Amino acid sequence: MKPNSSGGSGQVVVRRTASATGLLFVLLLVAFTATNYSSLSTNRLIDAASSRVKTAACDVSSGEWVPDPAAPYYTNATCPFIDSRQDCMKYGKPELGSILRWRWQPHGCDLPRFDPAAFLRLVRHKSMAFVGDSVARNHMQSLMCLLSTVEHPQEIEPKDCMHCTRSYHYREHNFTVTVFWTPFLFMDPHNVYLDEPDPEWARHAAAYDYVVLNGAKWFTRPVVLHERGRVLGCSDCGGDPSNATRVPPHRAVRASFRTALRTLRGLPGFRGRVVVRTVAPPHYENGKWYDGGNCLRTRPVRSGEAASALPETEAAFHAAQVEEFRAAAAEAEPGRFVLLDVSGMMQMRGDGHPGQYGHWPHEKVGFGIDCVHWCLPGPIDAWSELLLHLLTS
């Protein structure tokens, strides 16, 4: 009996030793896995944070136009939203094939190609308003063309007008996009009240999730400026300026953006994001729009070339817009105000305007030679690449 009893005890000891060894092995395995997983997770977090820092640090407004054989995103055959006056394909703009095959490449980082499906996912159940002059409409139509590969919108209350408010609805994504035509961001294009925003957009802005704000070029036209209930002076007074106080156009631009941004920041019920789009320079050479000026370039200029520097007027407009943006952003919660700085990149694209190719030669139109608006498709399509990048960064 004793030998059997002794053997049973030995088996129990062996089993306990094996169990303890197995338990120790499992604990070591768990500890090893947890340590390595923690290290892997930490590395991934560090990599992700580093990537975000690089993205945030990258100035997407500084870069070069580089060749892109895959461009353009669309044509006038695939997009029905192109304003005839910007349809450079229709009217045979020379060298257009090569003019379109460029894309914007920021220094030090990559700007992803525009992804229409990603954009529509971002704005699902939301709304976006473009507030400003006719270049705001140009931008909105560019965006609509870029989105047309995924969905076509329906116009809400169709209108046949240029200088008016127009809205479109993307039913599948419940997304609404609207343009408010307000060239000074104020109501009267001849008597501008610098401290009273145009109610056409101001009374509706609270309903929008994104407001893209622009405006500058109209301030170079003759206009009487009012502030605090009195006549302040005039911008580009015209006629005999001796009896008028001249107000530099950039001062009026500064006041208009200050008023518009303050209005949006304090607008009851408005919790959306504000995108300030800086001035896009015109490119009239050898004259103005009314005395023979034209835009005949056929390729972008490079940064560092003399033609890449903003002209004095546009440089002053740009400085005023950026400074007012910074002042507004400093008083708002982070990310509420976004700067879409396109001035430098578009100064390089004197080749991207319709010029005389926004109509047939025999037609009489207001802009006989248009070096203000942009061909569709054209360089303006890069604005939506920047917009998507900025709204998702």
Backbone torsions as a table, in degrees:
resi	resn	phi	psi	omega
1	MET	NA	-39.4	-176.0
2	LYS	-63.4	-44.3	177.8
3	PRO	-57.6	-40.1	179.8
4	ASN	-64.7	-41.8	179.2
5	SER	-62.7	-43.2	-179.7
6	SER	-63.0	-42.2	178.6
7	GLY	-62.7	-38.0	178.8
8	GLY	-64.2	-39.8	178.5
9	SER	-63.2	-40.2	179.4
10	GLY	-62.1	-39.4	179.7
11	GLN	-65.3	-38.2	178.9
12	VAL	-63.1	-43.0	179.9
13	VAL	-62.6	-44.3	-179.6
14	VAL	-61.3	-45.0	-179.7
15	ARG	-61.2	-42.1	-179.1
16	ARG	-64.7	-40.5	179.4
17	THR	-63.5	-43.7	178.9
18	ALA	-63.0	-40.4	-179.9
19	SER	-64.1	-43.1	180.0
20	ALA	-63.6	-41.5	179.5
21	THR	-63.9	-43.4	179.1
22	GLY	-62.5	-41.6	179.4
23	LEU	-63.4	-42.7	178.5
24	LEU	-61.8	-40.4	179.4
25	PHE	-62.9	-43.8	179.2
26	VAL	-62.5	-43.1	179.9
27	LEU	-63.1	-41.9	178.6
28	LEU	-63.9	-40.3	179.9
29	LEU	-63.5	-42.8	178.7
30	VAL	-62.6	-44.8	-179.4
31	ALA	-63.2	-42.4	-179.3
32	PHE	-63.5	-44.6	-179.1
33	THR	-64.1	-44.4	-179.2
34	ALA	-62.4	-42.1	179.7
35	THR	-62.2	-46.3	-178.5
36	ASN	-68.8	-37.9	178.5
37	TYR	-65.6	-41.9	177.9
38	SER	-61.2	-42.3	179.4
39	SER	-64.3	-42.6	179.9
40	LEU	-64.3	-43.7	179.9
41	SER	-64.0	-41.5	178.9
42	THR	-61.8	-44.0	179.0
43	ASN	-61.9	-40.3	179.5
44	ARG	-65.4	-40.9	178.0
45	LEU	-63.2	-41.8	178.9
46	ILE	-63.3	-44.6	179.5
47	ASP	-61.6	-42.8	-179.2
48	ALA	-65.3	-43.0	178.9
49	ALA	-63.4	-41.7	178.7
50	SER	-61.3	-40.6	179.3
51	SER	-63.5	-41.0	179.4
52	ARG	-66.0	-39.5	179.1
53	VAL	-62.6	-44.0	179.6
54	LYS	-61.7	-40.8	179.8
55	THR	-65.2	-44.8	-178.5
56	ALA	-65.7	-35.1	-176.6
57	ALA	-77.2	-20.1	-176.7
58	CYS	-74.6	128.7	177.5
59	ASP	-91.7	99.1	-175.4
60	VAL	-71.7	-8.2	178.7
61	SER	-84.6	-9.6	-178.5
62	SER	-111.5	123.2	-178.6
63	GLY	177.6	-154.5	-180.0
64	GLU	-137.8	156.3	168.0
65	TRP	-87.4	124.8	-176.3
66	VAL	-118.5	152.3	-179.5
67	PRO	-58.9	142.6	-179.1
68	ASP	-143.7	94.5	-177.9
69	PRO	-66.0	-16.1	-179.1
70	ALA	-81.0	-15.0	-178.7
71	ALA	-73.4	156.9	1.8
72	PRO	-90.2	173.7	178.9
73	TYR	-71.7	-27.8	-174.1
74	TYR	-153.5	174.2	175.5
75	THR	-134.1	176.7	177.1
76	ASN	-71.8	-10.0	175.7
77	ALA	-85.0	-22.2	-177.1
78	THR	-105.0	-15.9	-180.0
79	CYS	-119.7	121.1	-179.3
80	PRO	-90.0	6.3	-172.7
81	PHE	-104.0	11.6	-178.2
82	ILE	-79.9	125.3	173.0
83	ASP	-63.7	132.8	-176.6
84	SER	-54.1	-33.6	-177.2
85	ARG	-71.9	-13.8	176.4
86	GLN	-112.4	11.9	-179.1
87	ASP	-88.2	77.9	-175.9
88	CYS	-68.0	-25.3	176.0
89	MET	-65.5	-45.1	-176.9
90	LYS	-60.0	-40.5	-173.0
91	TYR	-99.1	10.9	168.5
92	GLY	71.1	43.3	177.0
93	LYS	-58.3	127.6	-178.2
94	PRO	-62.7	145.3	176.3
95	GLU	63.1	18.2	-175.4
96	LEU	-62.4	-35.1	-179.7
97	GLY	-56.1	-43.1	179.3
98	SER	-80.4	-31.2	179.3
99	ILE	-61.1	-35.5	-175.9
100	LEU	-79.7	-16.1	-171.1
101	ARG	-94.4	58.1	175.1
102	TRP	-139.3	151.3	172.6
103	ARG	-137.4	157.4	-176.9
104	TRP	-82.4	127.1	179.8
105	GLN	-122.4	104.7	178.3
106	PRO	-64.0	153.0	175.6
107	HIS	-71.8	129.3	170.6
108	GLY	84.0	2.2	177.4
109	CYS	-161.3	167.1	179.9
110	ASP	-101.6	136.1	173.3
111	LEU	-101.2	112.7	-177.0
112	PRO	-60.5	150.9	172.9
113	ARG	-62.6	155.6	-179.4
114	PHE	-68.1	130.2	179.7
115	ASP	-113.4	100.0	-175.6
116	PRO	-61.8	-35.4	179.0
117	ALA	-66.6	-40.7	178.6
118	ALA	-65.4	-40.5	179.2
119	PHE	-62.0	-45.6	-178.6
120	LEU	-68.2	-30.6	173.4
121	ARG	-65.5	-40.2	-179.8
122	LEU	-61.8	-38.7	-173.2
123	VAL	-102.1	11.7	178.1
124	ARG	-56.9	133.5	-178.4
125	HIS	63.0	26.8	-179.2
126	LYS	-130.0	-175.7	-178.3
127	SER	-146.7	152.9	-178.2
128	MET	-138.1	133.0	179.0
129	ALA	-116.0	132.7	171.6
130	PHE	-101.6	118.4	-174.6
131	VAL	-117.4	118.4	178.9
132	GLY	158.4	-150.2	-175.2
133	ASP	-89.3	-164.2	-175.4
134	SER	-67.6	-19.2	175.3
135	VAL	-72.4	-25.7	172.4
136	ALA	-63.6	-41.4	176.4
137	ARG	-65.5	-40.1	175.7
138	ASN	-55.7	-43.7	179.2
139	HIS	-65.9	-45.9	-178.7
140	MET	-62.1	-41.8	179.8
141	GLN	-66.7	-34.7	173.7
142	SER	-60.7	-46.9	178.4
143	LEU	-60.4	-43.3	-179.6
144	MET	-63.1	-36.9	176.3
145	CYS	-65.6	-40.4	179.3
146	LEU	-64.7	-34.3	-179.8
147	LEU	-82.1	-11.7	-171.7
148	SER	-67.4	-16.6	177.0
149	THR	-73.1	-15.9	179.8
150	VAL	-106.3	-45.6	-177.9
151	GLU	-156.5	143.6	172.7
152	HIS	-99.7	134.4	178.2
153	PRO	-87.6	168.6	172.4
154	GLN	-111.5	135.9	179.0
155	GLU	-73.4	136.7	175.9
156	ILE	-87.0	120.8	-176.3
157	GLU	52.9	73.2	-177.4
158	PRO	-52.0	138.4	-179.7
159	LYS	-134.0	150.4	174.7
160	ASP	-113.2	79.4	-176.1
161	CYS	-152.8	158.8	177.8
162	MET	-101.6	-50.6	-173.6
163	HIS	-96.3	70.6	-177.8
164	CYS	-157.9	172.8	177.2
165	THR	-85.3	131.7	178.6
166	ARG	-136.3	139.3	-176.8
167	SER	-128.3	147.0	-179.9
168	TYR	-134.3	144.9	-177.0
169	HIS	-123.8	129.2	175.0
170	TYR	-95.7	100.0	-170.9
171	ARG	-62.8	-44.3	-175.8
172	GLU	-64.1	-26.5	-178.4
173	HIS	-111.9	0.2	-178.5
174	ASN	50.6	50.0	-179.2
175	PHE	-119.1	131.6	179.3
176	THR	-117.3	135.2	176.6
177	VAL	-125.4	135.5	-174.2
178	THR	-135.0	143.6	170.3
179	VAL	-114.9	127.8	173.3
180	PHE	-105.0	112.5	179.8
181	TRP	-81.2	110.0	-179.2
182	THR	-150.5	86.1	-166.7
183	PRO	-61.2	-28.7	178.3
184	PHE	-104.2	0.9	-169.4
185	LEU	70.1	6.8	178.3
186	PHE	-125.8	175.2	-166.0
187	MET	-79.8	-52.6	-172.3
188	ASP	-93.9	120.2	-178.2
189	PRO	-73.5	-3.4	-179.6
190	HIS	-113.2	-32.8	175.0
191	ASN	-122.0	104.0	-173.0
192	VAL	-99.2	121.9	177.8
193	TYR	-97.8	102.3	-168.1
194	LEU	-66.9	-14.4	179.7
195	ASP	-111.7	16.5	179.3
196	GLU	-132.8	100.5	-179.5
197	PRO	-65.5	153.7	179.0
198	ASP	-62.6	117.9	-179.7
199	PRO	-63.5	-18.7	178.6
200	GLU	-55.1	-40.0	176.7
201	TRP	-101.1	-34.5	-173.0
202	ALA	-64.5	-35.6	-177.6
203	ARG	-78.5	-11.1	-179.1
204	HIS	-109.7	-13.2	-170.2
205	ALA	-61.1	-31.7	-177.0
206	ALA	-61.3	-20.4	-177.9
207	ALA	-83.1	-4.2	-174.3
208	TYR	-106.6	146.9	178.6
209	ASP	-85.5	-27.1	177.2
210	TYR	-135.1	136.2	174.1
211	VAL	-125.0	117.2	179.1
212	VAL	-100.1	113.8	-169.6
213	LEU	-107.2	133.0	174.5
214	ASN	-152.7	171.8	177.5
215	GLY	148.8	134.0	176.0
216	ALA	-172.7	-44.3	-166.5
217	LYS	-63.0	-26.6	-179.0
218	TRP	-71.3	-17.7	-178.8
219	PHE	-73.6	-5.2	174.2
220	THR	-89.3	0.3	179.1
221	ARG	-96.6	159.6	177.5
222	PRO	-61.3	126.3	-179.5
223	VAL	-159.1	143.6	177.1
224	VAL	-92.1	129.9	-176.1
225	LEU	-105.3	134.7	179.9
226	HIS	-122.1	147.8	176.0
227	GLU	-156.1	134.8	179.1
228	ARG	56.1	38.6	174.3
229	GLY	79.5	9.6	179.3
230	ARG	-137.6	162.7	178.0
231	VAL	-75.0	122.8	-179.7
232	LEU	-86.2	-36.7	-177.8
233	GLY	155.4	-152.9	180.0
234	CYS	-140.9	153.6	176.5
235	SER	-108.2	125.1	-174.4
236	ASP	51.2	66.2	-166.8
237	CYS	-57.4	-33.2	-178.4
238	GLY	73.4	159.2	179.1
239	GLY	60.3	-137.8	-179.7
240	ASP	-91.7	109.2	-176.9
241	PRO	-81.4	0.7	-173.8
242	SER	-66.3	-27.0	-178.8
243	ASN	-96.0	10.3	-177.0
244	ALA	-130.7	146.9	174.9
245	THR	-86.1	117.0	-177.9
246	ARG	-81.1	128.6	176.0
247	VAL	-107.4	120.9	179.8
248	PRO	-55.8	137.0	-177.6
249	PRO	-54.4	-36.2	-177.7
250	HIS	-67.4	-27.6	176.7
251	ARG	-68.0	-39.7	177.3
252	ALA	-66.1	-39.4	177.1
253	VAL	-61.5	-44.1	178.9
254	ARG	-59.2	-47.1	-179.0
255	ALA	-63.7	-39.2	-178.3
256	SER	-66.1	-42.3	179.3
257	PHE	-70.4	-36.4	177.9
258	ARG	-61.2	-45.5	179.9
259	THR	-64.9	-45.5	-178.2
260	ALA	-63.5	-43.4	-178.0
261	LEU	-69.8	-38.5	175.7
262	ARG	-64.1	-39.6	178.4
263	THR	-60.0	-46.7	-178.6
264	LEU	-67.9	-38.5	-178.6
265	ARG	-66.1	-33.6	-177.4
266	GLY	-104.7	9.8	-175.9
267	LEU	-71.0	120.3	-179.5
268	PRO	-57.4	129.1	176.2
269	GLY	85.8	-7.4	-178.7
270	PHE	-87.7	116.8	178.4
271	ARG	-120.9	15.7	-176.3
272	GLY	-81.3	-176.4	178.1
273	ARG	-104.7	144.8	-178.0
274	VAL	-111.4	126.0	177.6
275	VAL	-109.3	117.4	177.5
276	VAL	-94.6	113.0	178.8
277	ARG	-97.9	122.9	-175.3
278	THR	-76.4	170.1	-174.4
279	VAL	-61.6	138.0	173.4
280	ALA	-103.3	112.8	-171.0
281	PRO	-66.7	141.4	168.0
282	PRO	-75.2	168.9	-175.5
283	HIS	-136.0	46.4	175.2
284	TYR	-72.9	127.8	176.1
285	GLU	-121.3	146.8	180.0
286	ASN	62.6	34.6	177.7
287	GLY	139.8	176.8	177.6
288	LYS	-96.1	-178.8	-177.6
289	TRP	-65.4	-22.8	-175.3
290	TYR	-104.0	-1.4	-177.3
291	ASP	-138.4	40.9	171.8
292	GLY	98.1	0.3	176.5
293	GLY	-63.2	149.7	-177.4
294	ASN	-150.6	170.4	177.5
295	CYS	-133.0	97.6	-170.5
296	LEU	-111.5	7.1	-179.4
297	ARG	-64.5	153.2	-177.2
298	THR	-124.3	8.1	176.9
299	ARG	-157.7	158.9	178.5
300	PRO	-67.8	156.0	168.2
301	VAL	-93.1	162.4	-179.5
302	ARG	-99.2	153.9	176.1
303	SER	-59.6	141.0	-178.0
304	GLY	98.9	-24.0	174.6
305	GLU	-72.9	153.4	-177.6
306	ALA	-57.4	-38.9	-177.0
307	ALA	-71.4	-8.8	179.9
308	SER	-85.3	-9.3	-179.6
309	ALA	-82.3	136.8	178.9
310	LEU	-63.5	136.8	172.6
311	PRO	-60.8	161.8	-173.5
312	GLU	-56.4	-45.9	-177.5
313	THR	-63.8	-48.0	-178.8
314	GLU	-68.0	-33.3	177.3
315	ALA	-63.8	-38.9	178.1
316	ALA	-69.2	-40.0	175.9
317	PHE	-60.9	-46.8	-178.2
318	HIS	-60.0	-46.1	-179.7
319	ALA	-60.7	-42.7	-179.8
320	ALA	-63.2	-43.8	-179.0
321	GLN	-64.9	-44.8	-178.3
322	VAL	-65.9	-42.0	-179.0
323	GLU	-66.6	-39.8	177.6
324	GLU	-69.7	-35.0	173.9
325	PHE	-59.9	-48.0	-178.0
326	ARG	-62.0	-39.8	178.9
327	ALA	-64.1	-42.3	179.3
328	ALA	-68.1	-42.6	-178.7
329	ALA	-64.3	-34.2	-178.8
330	ALA	-66.1	-24.6	-178.2
331	GLU	-99.2	1.4	-178.0
332	ALA	-114.7	167.0	177.3
333	GLU	-67.2	150.1	-176.0
334	PRO	-55.4	136.6	177.0
335	GLY	84.3	-5.5	-177.9
336	ARG	-71.9	-35.7	178.8
337	PHE	-113.6	132.6	-176.0
338	VAL	-125.3	137.5	-179.9
339	LEU	-102.0	118.8	174.9
340	LEU	-103.1	89.7	-172.9
341	ASP	-92.3	102.1	-176.6
342	VAL	-110.3	0.8	-170.2
343	SER	-62.1	-50.4	-177.8
344	GLY	-64.7	-44.1	-177.2
345	MET	-66.4	-34.5	-178.1
346	MET	-82.9	-21.9	173.6
347	GLN	-62.1	-26.2	179.4
348	MET	-78.8	-7.1	-170.7
349	ARG	-115.7	53.5	173.9
350	GLY	-63.5	-11.8	178.9
351	ASP	-84.2	-6.7	-169.1
352	GLY	-95.9	7.5	-179.4
353	HIS	-93.4	158.6	175.8
354	PRO	-65.0	-33.6	-173.3
355	GLY	61.0	-128.6	177.0
356	GLN	-89.8	9.9	-176.3
357	TYR	-105.6	40.5	171.8
358	GLY	-113.9	12.9	179.8
359	HIS	-169.8	170.1	175.7
360	TRP	-78.9	150.6	-175.4
361	PRO	-55.4	-32.4	-176.4
362	HIS	-83.0	-9.0	-176.0
363	GLU	-82.0	140.7	175.3
364	LYS	-97.9	116.0	-177.6
365	VAL	-131.7	163.0	-178.8
366	GLY	-62.3	-46.4	177.5
367	PHE	-100.3	87.8	179.6
368	GLY	-62.8	-39.8	176.8
369	ILE	-127.8	110.3	-172.0
370	ASP	-103.5	102.4	175.4
371	CYS	-112.5	26.7	179.4
372	VAL	-110.1	-53.0	-180.0
373	HIS	-80.6	176.4	-172.8
374	TRP	-123.6	141.5	176.2
375	CYS	-58.6	144.9	171.2
376	LEU	-121.5	121.3	-6.2
377	PRO	-66.9	164.6	-178.5
378	GLY	175.9	-170.0	-176.5
379	PRO	-59.2	-26.4	-179.2
380	ILE	-62.4	-21.8	178.7
381	ASP	-61.2	-25.0	178.3
382	ALA	-65.8	-22.9	179.8
383	TRP	-61.3	-37.1	-179.7
384	SER	-74.4	-28.6	171.6
385	GLU	-61.0	-46.5	178.5
386	LEU	-64.8	-41.5	-177.9
387	LEU	-61.3	-47.6	178.8
388	LEU	-61.9	-43.3	179.1
389	HIS	-59.7	-46.1	-176.3
390	LEU	-69.4	-36.9	-178.1
391	LEU	-75.2	-18.2	179.8
392	THR	-106.9	-7.6	-178.1
393	SER	-74.2	NA	NA
